[in-house]
Amino acid sequence: MPHKIPVGISRCAMGDPVRYNGSHKHSKVCTELLGHCFDLHAYCPEVAIGMGVPRPPIHLIVSDRLRAVGRDDPAIEVTEALEAYGDQIVPEVENLRGFILMQRSPSCGVRTTPHYKADGKGVLAHDSGLFTARLRHHFPHLPLEEVGRLNASSLRENFLTRVFAYDAWHRYVAPDLRPARVIEFYTAYKYLLLAHSQPLTRALGQFIANARMLGPKQFASEVRGKMMEILAHQASREDRTNALMHSQGHLKGYLSRAERAELAQLIEAYRQGHKPLSAVLTMLRHYLPRSPHHFIHSQVLLAAEPAELGLCEFR
């Protein structure tokens, strides 16, 4: 990769002893594996608002609103402080392309933070922490993931794909929001999007075709949001096979009968789980120079996937 991508991360996942009890939750997957491609920027909202280490634990309760109060001392309340910190660092987060957050944390959880009843004795739901909620408010398309989920290679690959796309958008589209530029970006991602969700990608294509009344800024925001939503779905083997067959269709006119048969057999072997995706991509890339058509040359699907970059397996 030509550069490391700036990504936020909870400080405790970096190995800093900033948890309420003075411990940490160092993630080697984040620091030793993802650190190869991410420039990690560490944050701890609770320390940043002056709670110190160690500190009284807090949890979230649902009353008239979601509130962060002391678990053992309800007189402690840091709701507004945590939300204000999330607002305060907006200029910094604008330069980030993803955020890795600690699961179950009342400030940093993404989907696993317990939201307790007003009396603190029963869990109503599991959702975001207060700091994460502010991130989502300001940056609804920013890729977010929890530290623990990144131990699974499939979820790690999905997060990497989203971060790569979000970073590419900021490098290639954000400086030039003309609809033609947005459509060019979408077109390059079309087959990768198909690999994540065929129905949603078809719906996005229809939206783009019928969005003539939107201003450039709103059009760009809508397309980016829908693309990030699609990429948040894990790519299935079935949908990937479909996208690979579409790619094959653009090349078949430039291949011999034997080459077409070999490529078709390899795609079928991938569909059945007998060959890795990288084997099919390697063969498609081998034949790619034969086609004179820009569309297939531009497809991000055919670029190096996270697994090929060595970012999905960690021992």
PyMOL commands that set and color helices and strands:
alter all, ss='L'
color gray80, all
select helices_A, chain A and resi 11-14+28-36+45-48+79-88+90-93+130-138+148-151+153-172+179-196+198-209+216-231+237-254+257-271+277-290+294-297+300-302
alter helices_A, ss='H'
color red, helices_A
select strands_A, chain A and resi 5-10+38-43+58-62+66-70+99-101+113-116+123-127+144-146
alter strands_A, ss='S'
color yellow, strands_A
deselect
rebuild
show_as cartoon
